[in-house]
Amino acid sequence: MVSRALILCRSWERPARGPGAAQSDINGDIANPACAAETAKPGHSAGLDYQMGRALLAKHNLIGARRQFELAVSKGYRAAQIDLANLLVNPSAATLDAKRAVLLYEKAWRDGVPIAAFEIGHLYEEGFPNPNAAAPGTLQPDLARAWSWYQKGADVSEPSALARFAERHESSALAENDPSKRNADLLKAFTFYAAAAERAHDEDWPDEAWRNWRYRRATLARLLAREGMMQRVAYAYIAARDKRTSHTPTLWEEIEAKFHL
């Protein structure tokens, strides 16, 4: 018979694809005793070690969380590589190591965890100037690598990577004085937001993780409609909806070809 503690502990699980339950949604006071009861049993799964790490993180026990994530990684639990890497670049953590975080993200990507492409892209985009000069792991920003990784994520329809391309095109549109080029960038932004939102919906992401993409999609649709581009907007939405798993540049190339952009 499955215990109530086991059900509770597994209820915040993060799958290999998608974010699963948000870390902020985990009630540490409930999760800690539930997961502790299960990890105390001999022969428990790597997934329970991982969940114990998330429960400890919810209680702000970063040292304990790292210990559990390290254990889950050593047992081959793929998603734990993301959480361990995130912890290694968390300024609140005692031990910071951006270079090891990169290696963990890269390994997670090779192991089939799509969100790793976005995480490593974001790390390269922002860089990581370790506040502790004596500690290892400082990482300088590298935009070429960052966008290369974002592209890898977009190529497999990873929602956060798709949304990052949307943000870039939206920013480009705001800086563009030529109306036709501005509208083209806005349409690209709409297309990527639409693809990101559809994918997040398909993967059952928590609503708060992708709500803003829906809002941006709707706002851009209204702006483009006022520019007489409603047909292009409709086609872009249909293409994003129907080609959720397609190679994203091909999705945009199809729109360009249809409307001779």
PyRosetta script that sets phi, psi and omega in degrees:
from pyrosetta import init, pose_from_sequence

init()
pose = pose_from_sequence("MVSRALILCRSWERPARGPGAAQSDINGDIANPACAAETAKPGHSAGLDYQMGRALLAKHNLIGARRQFELAVSKGYRAAQIDLANLLVNPSAATLDAKRAVLLYEKAWRDGVPIAAFEIGHLYEEGFPNPNAAAPGTLQPDLARAWSWYQKGADVSEPSALARFAERHESSALAENDPSKRNADLLKAFTFYAAAAERAHDEDWPDEAWRNWRYRRATLARLLAREGMMQRVAYAYIAARDKRTSHTPTLWEEIEAKFHL")
pose.set_psi(1, 132.7)
pose.set_omega(1, -179.4)
pose.set_phi(2, -74.4)
pose.set_psi(2, 128.6)
pose.set_omega(2, -177.6)
pose.set_phi(3, -77.2)
pose.set_psi(3, 156.9)
pose.set_omega(3, 177.0)
pose.set_phi(4, -63.9)
pose.set_psi(4, -36.9)
pose.set_omega(4, 179.2)
pose.set_phi(5, -61.6)
pose.set_psi(5, -39.9)
pose.set_omega(5, 179.8)
pose.set_phi(6, -65.8)
pose.set_psi(6, -41.7)
pose.set_omega(6, 178.2)
pose.set_phi(7, -61.4)
pose.set_psi(7, -45.1)
pose.set_omega(7, 179.7)
pose.set_phi(8, -63.7)
pose.set_psi(8, -44.7)
pose.set_omega(8, -176.7)
pose.set_phi(9, -63.7)
pose.set_psi(9, -37.6)
pose.set_omega(9, -178.0)
pose.set_phi(10, -82.5)
pose.set_psi(10, -9.6)
pose.set_omega(10, -173.8)
pose.set_phi(11, -69.3)
pose.set_psi(11, -16.6)
pose.set_omega(11, 179.8)
pose.set_phi(12, -105.7)
pose.set_psi(12, 19.8)
pose.set_omega(12, -173.6)
pose.set_phi(13, -62.9)
pose.set_psi(13, 143.0)
pose.set_omega(13, 173.9)
pose.set_phi(14, -102.8)
pose.set_psi(14, 120.3)
pose.set_omega(14, 176.9)
pose.set_phi(15, -75.4)
pose.set_psi(15, 170.3)
pose.set_omega(15, 178.4)
pose.set_phi(16, -64.8)
pose.set_psi(16, -34.4)
pose.set_omega(16, 177.4)
pose.set_phi(17, -110.5)
pose.set_psi(17, 124.1)
pose.set_omega(17, -179.5)
pose.set_phi(18, 96.6)
pose.set_psi(18, 161.8)
pose.set_omega(18, -174.8)
pose.set_phi(19, -82.5)
pose.set_psi(19, -14.6)
pose.set_omega(19, -173.6)
pose.set_phi(20, 63.1)
pose.set_psi(20, -155.3)
pose.set_omega(20, 179.0)
pose.set_phi(21, -66.2)
pose.set_psi(21, 137.5)
pose.set_omega(21, 178.0)
pose.set_phi(22, -65.4)
pose.set_psi(22, 142.9)
pose.set_omega(22, 178.6)
pose.set_phi(23, -56.6)
pose.set_psi(23, -37.5)
pose.set_omega(23, -178.6)
pose.set_phi(24, -67.1)
pose.set_psi(24, -16.8)
pose.set_omega(24, 179.9)
pose.set_phi(25, -84.8)
pose.set_psi(25, -10.4)
pose.set_omega(25, -176.9)
pose.set_phi(26, -79.7)
pose.set_psi(26, 123.4)
pose.set_omega(26, 176.1)
pose.set_phi(27, -86.7)
pose.set_psi(27, 104.7)
pose.set_omega(27, -176.3)
pose.set_phi(28, -60.8)
pose.set_psi(28, -33.9)
pose.set_omega(28, -179.0)
pose.set_phi(29, -66.4)
pose.set_psi(29, -28.9)
pose.set_omega(29, 178.2)
pose.set_phi(30, -90.3)
pose.set_psi(30, -43.3)
pose.set_omega(30, -174.1)
pose.set_phi(31, -68.8)
pose.set_psi(31, -37.7)
pose.set_omega(31, -175.3)
pose.set_phi(32, -60.2)
pose.set_psi(32, -54.6)
pose.set_omega(32, 180.0)
pose.set_phi(33, -64.6)
pose.set_psi(33, -34.0)
pose.set_omega(33, -179.9)
pose.set_phi(34, -65.1)
pose.set_psi(34, -47.5)
pose.set_omega(34, -178.3)
pose.set_phi(35, -72.1)
pose.set_psi(35, -35.9)
pose.set_omega(35, 178.7)
pose.set_phi(36, -62.1)
pose.set_psi(36, -37.6)
pose.set_omega(36, 178.8)
pose.set_phi(37, -63.8)
pose.set_psi(37, -36.2)
pose.set_omega(37, -178.0)
pose.set_phi(38, -80.4)
pose.set_psi(38, -39.2)
pose.set_omega(38, -179.3)
pose.set_phi(39, -73.8)
pose.set_psi(39, -14.2)
pose.set_omega(39, 176.2)
pose.set_phi(40, -75.6)
pose.set_psi(40, -15.0)
pose.set_omega(40, -178.8)
pose.set_phi(41, -81.3)
pose.set_psi(41, 137.3)
pose.set_omega(41, 178.8)
pose.set_phi(42, -65.7)
pose.set_psi(42, 144.7)
pose.set_omega(42, 176.0)
pose.set_phi(43, 76.4)
pose.set_psi(43, 16.3)
pose.set_omega(43, -179.9)
pose.set_phi(44, -69.1)
pose.set_psi(44, 162.5)
pose.set_omega(44, -173.7)
pose.set_phi(45, -80.2)
pose.set_psi(45, 161.2)
pose.set_omega(45, 174.9)
pose.set_phi(46, -62.7)
pose.set_psi(46, -32.4)
pose.set_omega(46, 178.8)
pose.set_phi(47, -61.0)
pose.set_psi(47, -34.6)
pose.set_omega(47, 178.6)
pose.set_phi(48, -72.8)
pose.set_psi(48, -34.9)
pose.set_omega(48, 173.4)
pose.set_phi(49, -60.5)
pose.set_psi(49, -41.6)
pose.set_omega(49, 179.8)
pose.set_phi(50, -64.3)
pose.set_psi(50, -45.9)
pose.set_omega(50, 179.8)
pose.set_phi(51, -63.6)
pose.set_psi(51, -35.2)
pose.set_omega(51, 176.1)
pose.set_phi(52, -62.8)
pose.set_psi(52, -37.8)
pose.set_omega(52, 176.6)
pose.set_phi(53, -61.8)
pose.set_psi(53, -43.0)
pose.set_omega(53, 179.1)
pose.set_phi(54, -67.5)
pose.set_psi(54, -35.7)
pose.set_omega(54, 177.9)
pose.set_phi(55, -65.3)
pose.set_psi(55, -41.9)
pose.set_omega(55, 178.1)
pose.set_phi(56, -67.0)
pose.set_psi(56, -36.5)
pose.set_omega(56, 178.0)
pose.set_phi(57, -64.0)
pose.set_psi(57, -36.8)
pose.set_omega(57, 177.5)
pose.set_phi(58, -63.5)
pose.set_psi(58, -25.0)
pose.set_omega(58, 177.4)
pose.set_phi(59, -94.5)
pose.set_psi(59, 7.9)
pose.set_omega(59, 179.2)
pose.set_phi(60, 64.5)
pose.set_psi(60, 25.4)
pose.set_omega(60, 174.0)
pose.set_phi(61, -93.0)
pose.set_psi(61, 83.6)
pose.set_omega(61, -173.0)
pose.set_phi(62, -70.3)
pose.set_psi(62, -34.8)
pose.set_omega(62, 179.8)
pose.set_phi(63, -66.4)
pose.set_psi(63, -46.3)
pose.set_omega(63, 178.4)
pose.set_phi(64, -64.7)
pose.set_psi(64, -38.8)
pose.set_omega(64, 179.1)
pose.set_phi(65, -63.2)
pose.set_psi(65, -44.2)
pose.set_omega(65, 179.2)
pose.set_phi(66, -61.7)
pose.set_psi(66, -41.5)
pose.set_omega(66, 179.3)
pose.set_phi(67, -58.3)
pose.set_psi(67, -43.7)
pose.set_omega(67, -179.0)
pose.set_phi(68, -70.5)
pose.set_psi(68, -39.0)
pose.set_omega(68, 177.5)
pose.set_phi(69, -64.6)
pose.set_psi(69, -41.3)
pose.set_omega(69, 177.6)
pose.set_phi(70, -59.7)
pose.set_psi(70, -41.3)
pose.set_omega(70, -180.0)
pose.set_phi(71, -65.1)
pose.set_psi(71, -44.4)
pose.set_omega(71, 179.8)
pose.set_phi(72, -64.4)
pose.set_psi(72, -39.6)
pose.set_omega(72, 177.4)
pose.set_phi(73, -63.3)
pose.set_psi(73, -42.6)
pose.set_omega(73, -179.2)
pose.set_phi(74, -63.3)
pose.set_psi(74, -23.8)
pose.set_omega(74, 178.6)
pose.set_phi(75, -93.4)
pose.set_psi(75, 3.8)
pose.set_omega(75, 174.9)
pose.set_phi(76, 88.7)
pose.set_psi(76, 18.0)
pose.set_omega(76, 179.0)
pose.set_phi(77, -81.8)
pose.set_psi(77, 109.1)
pose.set_omega(77, -168.1)
pose.set_phi(78, -62.6)
pose.set_psi(78, -45.8)
pose.set_omega(78, -175.7)
pose.set_phi(79, -63.0)
pose.set_psi(79, -26.0)
pose.set_omega(79, -179.2)
pose.set_phi(80, -64.2)
pose.set_psi(80, -24.2)
pose.set_omega(80, 178.7)
pose.set_phi(81, -63.0)
pose.set_psi(81, -35.2)
pose.set_omega(81, 179.1)
pose.set_phi(82, -67.3)
pose.set_psi(82, -48.4)
pose.set_omega(82, -177.6)
pose.set_phi(83, -66.6)
pose.set_psi(83, -37.4)
pose.set_omega(83, 177.9)
pose.set_phi(84, -66.2)
pose.set_psi(84, -43.7)
pose.set_omega(84, 178.1)
pose.set_phi(85, -61.9)
pose.set_psi(85, -43.5)
pose.set_omega(85, 178.3)
pose.set_phi(86, -59.2)
pose.set_psi(86, -37.9)
pose.set_omega(86, -179.5)
pose.set_phi(87, -68.2)
pose.set_psi(87, -32.4)
pose.set_omega(87, -178.7)
pose.set_phi(88, -72.4)
pose.set_psi(88, -13.3)
pose.set_omega(88, 175.5)
pose.set_phi(89, -120.0)
pose.set_psi(89, 21.8)
pose.set_omega(89, 175.1)
pose.set_phi(90, -89.5)
pose.set_psi(90, 114.3)
pose.set_omega(90, -176.4)
pose.set_phi(91, -56.2)
pose.set_psi(91, -20.9)
pose.set_omega(91, -179.5)
pose.set_phi(92, -80.8)
pose.set_psi(92, -13.4)
pose.set_omega(92, -176.8)
pose.set_phi(93, -76.4)
pose.set_psi(93, 152.5)
pose.set_omega(93, -178.8)
pose.set_phi(94, -71.9)
pose.set_psi(94, -37.3)
pose.set_omega(94, -177.5)
pose.set_phi(95, -115.1)
pose.set_psi(95, 119.0)
pose.set_omega(95, -179.1)
pose.set_phi(96, -112.7)
pose.set_psi(96, 135.2)
pose.set_omega(96, -178.8)
pose.set_phi(97, -157.0)
pose.set_psi(97, 89.0)
pose.set_omega(97, -177.1)
pose.set_phi(98, -65.7)
pose.set_psi(98, -34.3)
pose.set_omega(98, -177.9)
pose.set_phi(99, -66.5)
pose.set_psi(99, -39.5)
pose.set_omega(99, 175.9)
pose.set_phi(100, -69.3)
pose.set_psi(100, -34.6)
pose.set_omega(100, 176.7)
pose.set_phi(101, -58.7)
pose.set_psi(101, -42.8)
pose.set_omega(101, 178.0)
pose.set_phi(102, -59.1)
pose.set_psi(102, -45.1)
pose.set_omega(102, -179.5)
pose.set_phi(103, -62.1)
pose.set_psi(103, -39.0)
pose.set_omega(103, 179.0)
pose.set_phi(104, -67.5)
pose.set_psi(104, -42.9)
pose.set_omega(104, 177.0)
pose.set_phi(105, -61.1)
pose.set_psi(105, -44.1)
pose.set_omega(105, -179.7)
pose.set_phi(106, -61.5)
pose.set_psi(106, -41.6)
pose.set_omega(106, 179.0)
pose.set_phi(107, -65.8)
pose.set_psi(107, -41.5)
pose.set_omega(107, 178.4)
pose.set_phi(108, -61.5)
pose.set_psi(108, -40.7)
pose.set_omega(108, 177.8)
pose.set_phi(109, -61.0)
pose.set_psi(109, -46.8)
pose.set_omega(109, 179.4)
pose.set_phi(110, -63.8)
pose.set_psi(110, -28.1)
pose.set_omega(110, -179.8)
pose.set_phi(111, -84.8)
pose.set_psi(111, 2.3)
pose.set_omega(111, 175.2)
pose.set_phi(112, 90.9)
pose.set_psi(112, 30.3)
pose.set_omega(112, 176.0)
pose.set_phi(113, -106.0)
pose.set_psi(113, 97.6)
pose.set_omega(113, -170.5)
pose.set_phi(114, -59.5)
pose.set_psi(114, -35.1)
pose.set_omega(114, -175.7)
pose.set_phi(115, -65.3)
pose.set_psi(115, -14.9)
pose.set_omega(115, 177.4)
pose.set_phi(116, -60.4)
pose.set_psi(116, -33.7)
pose.set_omega(116, -179.9)
pose.set_phi(117, -63.3)
pose.set_psi(117, -42.0)
pose.set_omega(117, 177.6)
pose.set_phi(118, -66.7)
pose.set_psi(118, -44.4)
pose.set_omega(118, -176.5)
pose.set_phi(119, -61.6)
pose.set_psi(119, -43.8)
pose.set_omega(119, -179.4)
pose.set_phi(120, -71.9)
pose.set_psi(120, -34.5)
pose.set_omega(120, 175.5)
pose.set_phi(121, -61.8)
pose.set_psi(121, -44.5)
pose.set_omega(121, 180.0)
pose.set_phi(122, -63.9)
pose.set_psi(122, -39.2)
pose.set_omega(122, 179.9)
pose.set_phi(123, -64.8)
pose.set_psi(123, -42.8)
pose.set_omega(123, 178.1)
pose.set_phi(124, -69.0)
pose.set_psi(124, -33.5)
pose.set_omega(124, -179.9)
pose.set_phi(125, -67.4)
pose.set_psi(125, -43.3)
pose.set_omega(125, -176.6)
pose.set_phi(126, -85.3)
pose.set_psi(126, -29.1)
pose.set_omega(126, -171.7)
pose.set_phi(127, 72.6)
pose.set_psi(127, 171.9)
pose.set_omega(127, -178.8)
pose.set_phi(128, -145.4)
pose.set_psi(128, 90.2)
pose.set_omega(128, 175.6)
pose.set_phi(129, -80.8)
pose.set_psi(129, 97.3)
pose.set_omega(129, -175.6)
pose.set_phi(130, -55.9)
pose.set_psi(130, 121.5)
pose.set_omega(130, -179.3)
pose.set_phi(131, -65.1)
pose.set_psi(131, -19.8)
pose.set_omega(131, 177.8)
pose.set_phi(132, -97.3)
pose.set_psi(132, 102.7)
pose.set_omega(132, -173.3)
pose.set_phi(133, -60.9)
pose.set_psi(133, -26.7)
pose.set_omega(133, -178.1)
pose.set_phi(134, -84.5)
pose.set_psi(134, -8.4)
pose.set_omega(134, -176.5)
pose.set_phi(135, -90.4)
pose.set_psi(135, 155.7)
pose.set_omega(135, 178.4)
pose.set_phi(136, -79.9)
pose.set_psi(136, 170.4)
pose.set_omega(136, 165.5)
pose.set_phi(137, 98.8)
pose.set_psi(137, 13.5)
pose.set_omega(137, 173.9)
pose.set_phi(138, -65.1)
pose.set_psi(138, 140.0)
pose.set_omega(138, -178.9)
pose.set_phi(139, -133.8)
pose.set_psi(139, 122.1)
pose.set_omega(139, 179.2)
pose.set_phi(140, -79.4)
pose.set_psi(140, 146.8)
pose.set_omega(140, 175.8)
pose.set_phi(141, -58.7)
pose.set_psi(141, 142.6)
pose.set_omega(141, 178.9)
pose.set_phi(142, -144.6)
pose.set_psi(142, 92.8)
pose.set_omega(142, -173.6)
pose.set_phi(143, -66.4)
pose.set_psi(143, -33.5)
pose.set_omega(143, 178.9)
pose.set_phi(144, -62.5)
pose.set_psi(144, -46.1)
pose.set_omega(144, 177.7)
pose.set_phi(145, -66.7)
pose.set_psi(145, -39.7)
pose.set_omega(145, -179.6)
pose.set_phi(146, -56.8)
pose.set_psi(146, -51.0)
pose.set_omega(146, -176.4)
pose.set_phi(147, -73.5)
pose.set_psi(147, -24.9)
pose.set_omega(147, 173.0)
pose.set_phi(148, -63.8)
pose.set_psi(148, -40.8)
pose.set_omega(148, 179.1)
pose.set_phi(149, -73.7)
pose.set_psi(149, -37.7)
pose.set_omega(149, 175.1)
pose.set_phi(150, -59.5)
pose.set_psi(150, -39.2)
pose.set_omega(150, 179.4)
pose.set_phi(151, -64.1)
pose.set_psi(151, -41.1)
pose.set_omega(151, 176.9)
pose.set_phi(152, -57.3)
pose.set_psi(152, -43.5)
pose.set_omega(152, 179.2)
pose.set_phi(153, -65.5)
pose.set_psi(153, -44.0)
pose.set_omega(153, 179.1)
pose.set_phi(154, -62.9)
pose.set_psi(154, -34.1)
pose.set_omega(154, -179.2)
pose.set_phi(155, -62.7)
pose.set_psi(155, -25.4)
pose.set_omega(155, 177.1)
pose.set_phi(156, -108.7)
pose.set_psi(156, 18.7)
pose.set_omega(156, 176.2)
pose.set_phi(157, 61.0)
pose.set_psi(157, 38.0)
pose.set_omega(157, 175.0)
pose.set_phi(158, -73.8)
pose.set_psi(158, 123.0)
pose.set_omega(158, -170.3)
pose.set_phi(159, -57.7)
pose.set_psi(159, -44.2)
pose.set_omega(159, -177.3)
pose.set_phi(160, -65.5)
pose.set_psi(160, -36.2)
pose.set_omega(160, 177.7)
pose.set_phi(161, -68.1)
pose.set_psi(161, -41.8)
pose.set_omega(161, 176.2)
pose.set_phi(162, -59.3)
pose.set_psi(162, -43.6)
pose.set_omega(162, -179.1)
pose.set_phi(163, -66.6)
pose.set_psi(163, -31.5)
pose.set_omega(163, 178.4)
pose.set_phi(164, -66.3)
pose.set_psi(164, -37.8)
pose.set_omega(164, 175.1)
pose.set_phi(165, -65.2)
pose.set_psi(165, -38.0)
pose.set_omega(165, 177.2)
pose.set_phi(166, -59.8)
pose.set_psi(166, -45.3)
pose.set_omega(166, -179.7)
pose.set_phi(167, -62.2)
pose.set_psi(167, -39.2)
pose.set_omega(167, -179.6)
pose.set_phi(168, -64.9)
pose.set_psi(168, -44.4)
pose.set_omega(168, 179.9)
pose.set_phi(169, -67.4)
pose.set_psi(169, -34.8)
pose.set_omega(169, 178.1)
pose.set_phi(170, -66.0)
pose.set_psi(170, -41.6)
pose.set_omega(170, 177.4)
pose.set_phi(171, -64.4)
pose.set_psi(171, -40.0)
pose.set_omega(171, 178.4)
pose.set_phi(172, -62.2)
pose.set_psi(172, -39.1)
pose.set_omega(172, -179.8)
pose.set_phi(173, -63.5)
pose.set_psi(173, -39.9)
pose.set_omega(173, -179.0)
pose.set_phi(174, -65.1)
pose.set_psi(174, -28.0)
pose.set_omega(174, -178.5)
pose.set_phi(175, -92.8)
pose.set_psi(175, -1.2)
pose.set_omega(175, -174.6)
pose.set_phi(176, -95.1)
pose.set_psi(176, 130.3)
pose.set_omega(176, 178.9)
pose.set_phi(177, -91.2)
pose.set_psi(177, -24.4)
pose.set_omega(177, 179.7)
pose.set_phi(178, -77.0)
pose.set_psi(178, 117.0)
pose.set_omega(178, -176.4)
pose.set_phi(179, -57.2)
pose.set_psi(179, -40.0)
pose.set_omega(179, -177.6)
pose.set_phi(180, -67.7)
pose.set_psi(180, -40.7)
pose.set_omega(180, 178.3)
pose.set_phi(181, -69.7)
pose.set_psi(181, -37.7)
pose.set_omega(181, 178.0)
pose.set_phi(182, -61.7)
pose.set_psi(182, -44.8)
pose.set_omega(182, -179.8)
pose.set_phi(183, -66.5)
pose.set_psi(183, -34.8)
pose.set_omega(183, 177.4)
pose.set_phi(184, -64.2)
pose.set_psi(184, -40.9)
pose.set_omega(184, 178.0)
pose.set_phi(185, -67.8)
pose.set_psi(185, -38.2)
pose.set_omega(185, 178.0)
pose.set_phi(186, -64.3)
pose.set_psi(186, -38.3)
pose.set_omega(186, 178.3)
pose.set_phi(187, -66.6)
pose.set_psi(187, -39.9)
pose.set_omega(187, 176.0)
pose.set_phi(188, -62.3)
pose.set_psi(188, -44.2)
pose.set_omega(188, 179.1)
pose.set_phi(189, -59.8)
pose.set_psi(189, -45.5)
pose.set_omega(189, 178.2)
pose.set_phi(190, -58.1)
pose.set_psi(190, -44.7)
pose.set_omega(190, -177.7)
pose.set_phi(191, -60.5)
pose.set_psi(191, -44.7)
pose.set_omega(191, -178.9)
pose.set_phi(192, -71.0)
pose.set_psi(192, -38.6)
pose.set_omega(192, 175.6)
pose.set_phi(193, -62.2)
pose.set_psi(193, -42.1)
pose.set_omega(193, 179.9)
pose.set_phi(194, -62.3)
pose.set_psi(194, -44.5)
pose.set_omega(194, -179.9)
pose.set_phi(195, -64.9)
pose.set_psi(195, -41.1)
pose.set_omega(195, 179.5)
pose.set_phi(196, -63.5)
pose.set_psi(196, -44.7)
pose.set_omega(196, -178.7)
pose.set_phi(197, -65.8)
pose.set_psi(197, -42.2)
pose.set_omega(197, 179.4)
pose.set_phi(198, -63.0)
pose.set_psi(198, -41.8)
pose.set_omega(198, -179.5)
pose.set_phi(199, -66.7)
pose.set_psi(199, -43.8)
pose.set_omega(199, 179.0)
pose.set_phi(200, -61.1)
pose.set_psi(200, -39.0)
pose.set_omega(200, 176.9)
pose.set_phi(201, -62.2)
pose.set_psi(201, -45.8)
pose.set_omega(201, -179.4)
pose.set_phi(202, -60.8)
pose.set_psi(202, -35.4)
pose.set_omega(202, -176.8)
pose.set_phi(203, -90.3)
pose.set_psi(203, 6.1)
pose.set_omega(203, 175.7)
pose.set_phi(204, 59.8)
pose.set_psi(204, 44.0)
pose.set_omega(204, 175.8)
pose.set_phi(205, -68.2)
pose.set_psi(205, 151.3)
pose.set_omega(205, 173.5)
pose.set_phi(206, -57.6)
pose.set_psi(206, 141.4)
pose.set_omega(206, -174.3)
pose.set_phi(207, -55.2)
pose.set_psi(207, -40.4)
pose.set_omega(207, -176.3)
pose.set_phi(208, -67.0)
pose.set_psi(208, -18.5)
pose.set_omega(208, -178.9)
pose.set_phi(209, -75.4)
pose.set_psi(209, -21.6)
pose.set_omega(209, -176.2)
pose.set_phi(210, -136.3)
pose.set_psi(210, 10.0)
pose.set_omega(210, -180.0)
pose.set_phi(211, -58.3)
pose.set_psi(211, -43.1)
pose.set_omega(211, -177.1)
pose.set_phi(212, -63.4)
pose.set_psi(212, -31.9)
pose.set_omega(212, 178.4)
pose.set_phi(213, -65.2)
pose.set_psi(213, -37.4)
pose.set_omega(213, 176.8)
pose.set_phi(214, -64.3)
pose.set_psi(214, -42.8)
pose.set_omega(214, 179.5)
pose.set_phi(215, -62.6)
pose.set_psi(215, -44.2)
pose.set_omega(215, 180.0)
pose.set_phi(216, -65.6)
pose.set_psi(216, -39.1)
pose.set_omega(216, 177.7)
pose.set_phi(217, -59.0)
pose.set_psi(217, -45.8)
pose.set_omega(217, -178.8)
pose.set_phi(218, -67.2)
pose.set_psi(218, -41.8)
pose.set_omega(218, 179.9)
pose.set_phi(219, -63.2)
pose.set_psi(219, -44.9)
pose.set_omega(219, -179.9)
pose.set_phi(220, -67.3)
pose.set_psi(220, -35.2)
pose.set_omega(220, 177.2)
pose.set_phi(221, -60.5)
pose.set_psi(221, -42.4)
pose.set_omega(221, 178.8)
pose.set_phi(222, -65.8)
pose.set_psi(222, -42.7)
pose.set_omega(222, 178.9)
pose.set_phi(223, -61.2)
pose.set_psi(223, -44.8)
pose.set_omega(223, -178.5)
pose.set_phi(224, -69.7)
pose.set_psi(224, -33.4)
pose.set_omega(224, 177.7)
pose.set_phi(225, -63.0)
pose.set_psi(225, -38.8)
pose.set_omega(225, 178.0)
pose.set_phi(226, -66.3)
pose.set_psi(226, -20.4)
pose.set_omega(226, 177.3)
pose.set_phi(227, -92.6)
pose.set_psi(227, 9.8)
pose.set_omega(227, 178.7)
pose.set_phi(228, 76.3)
pose.set_psi(228, 26.0)
pose.set_omega(228, -175.4)
pose.set_phi(229, -113.0)
pose.set_psi(229, 26.2)
pose.set_omega(229, -175.8)
pose.set_phi(230, -61.6)
pose.set_psi(230, -37.2)
pose.set_omega(230, -179.6)
pose.set_phi(231, -63.3)
pose.set_psi(231, -42.5)
pose.set_omega(231, 179.5)
pose.set_phi(232, -66.4)
pose.set_psi(232, -38.4)
pose.set_omega(232, 177.5)
pose.set_phi(233, -62.1)
pose.set_psi(233, -45.5)
pose.set_omega(233, -179.7)
pose.set_phi(234, -61.4)
pose.set_psi(234, -43.4)
pose.set_omega(234, -179.1)
pose.set_phi(235, -66.4)
pose.set_psi(235, -42.3)
pose.set_omega(235, 179.8)
pose.set_phi(236, -60.7)
pose.set_psi(236, -39.6)
pose.set_omega(236, 179.7)
pose.set_phi(237, -67.0)
pose.set_psi(237, -43.7)
pose.set_omega(237, 179.4)
pose.set_phi(238, -63.0)
pose.set_psi(238, -42.2)
pose.set_omega(238, 179.6)
pose.set_phi(239, -63.1)
pose.set_psi(239, -42.7)
pose.set_omega(239, 178.6)
pose.set_phi(240, -64.9)
pose.set_psi(240, -38.7)
pose.set_omega(240, -178.7)
pose.set_phi(241, -69.5)
pose.set_psi(241, -40.1)
pose.set_omega(241, -173.4)
pose.set_phi(242, -88.0)
pose.set_psi(242, -12.9)
pose.set_omega(242, -177.3)
pose.set_phi(243, -124.7)
pose.set_psi(243, 48.5)
pose.set_omega(243, -173.8)
pose.set_phi(244, -60.3)
pose.set_psi(244, -33.3)
pose.set_omega(244, -175.7)
pose.set_phi(245, -102.0)
pose.set_psi(245, 10.3)
pose.set_omega(245, -177.0)
pose.set_phi(246, -81.0)
pose.set_psi(246, 166.8)
pose.set_omega(246, 175.6)
pose.set_phi(247, -68.8)
pose.set_psi(247, 117.8)
pose.set_omega(247, -169.2)
pose.set_phi(248, -59.0)
pose.set_psi(248, -43.2)
pose.set_omega(248, 177.5)
pose.set_phi(249, -57.3)
pose.set_psi(249, -34.2)
pose.set_omega(249, 177.6)
pose.set_phi(250, -65.0)
pose.set_psi(250, -36.6)
pose.set_omega(250, 176.6)
pose.set_phi(251, -59.6)
pose.set_psi(251, -46.8)
pose.set_omega(251, 179.3)
pose.set_phi(252, -68.6)
pose.set_psi(252, -38.6)
pose.set_omega(252, 178.7)
pose.set_phi(253, -60.5)
pose.set_psi(253, -35.6)
pose.set_omega(253, 178.2)
pose.set_phi(254, -64.8)
pose.set_psi(254, -41.1)
pose.set_omega(254, 178.7)
pose.set_phi(255, -66.4)
pose.set_psi(255, -42.2)
pose.set_omega(255, 178.4)
pose.set_phi(256, -60.0)
pose.set_psi(256, -43.3)
pose.set_omega(256, -177.5)
pose.set_phi(257, -66.8)
pose.set_psi(257, -39.3)
pose.set_omega(257, -177.1)
pose.set_phi(258, -65.3)
pose.set_psi(258, -38.9)
pose.set_omega(258, -174.6)
pose.set_phi(259, -107.7)
pose.set_psi(259, 7.8)
pose.set_omega(259, 176.7)
pose.set_phi(260, 54.6)
pose.set_psi(260, 49.1)
pose.set_omega(260, -178.2)
pose.set_phi(261, -79.3)
pose.dump_pdb("model.pdb")
